[in-house]
Amino acid sequence: MSDTATLPEKLRTALNRTRVLPISLRELVAEAADELETFERSFDLRWKADMRAIKRWQAATGRKLTWPDHADLCVWLLEELERVKNGATP
């Protein structure tokens, strides 16, 4: 198993190597691996969206070394959306 394998992949590999677990426990581990994979995809999606928003905020404010508070970032993004809706250019 490579060091770059994700945790769900490692769980599935370990699960496939272990045949002595009761079927219900095997199913539970497989279900947990699927749920973990879903959480990781969700986290990655949110992280990438946050990073795009932060980069836009940094470019707009000139504060390249600062990360805004998440609530402040959301307010700023909503204000930007409203500006664009009202005809302002981004």
Number of C-alpha atoms within 10 A of each C-alpha: 8 6 6 8 11 13 13 20 15 16 18 19 13 13 18 11 9 10 10 8 11 9 10 9 11 17 13 12 18 17 14 15 19 16 13 16 16 13 12 15 12 11 12 12 11 12 12 11 11 15 12 12 18 20 15 15 20 16 11 11 10 10 12 13 7 12 13 15 10 12 9 10 17 14 12 15 16 12 12 16 13 12 13 12 10 9 8 10 8 8
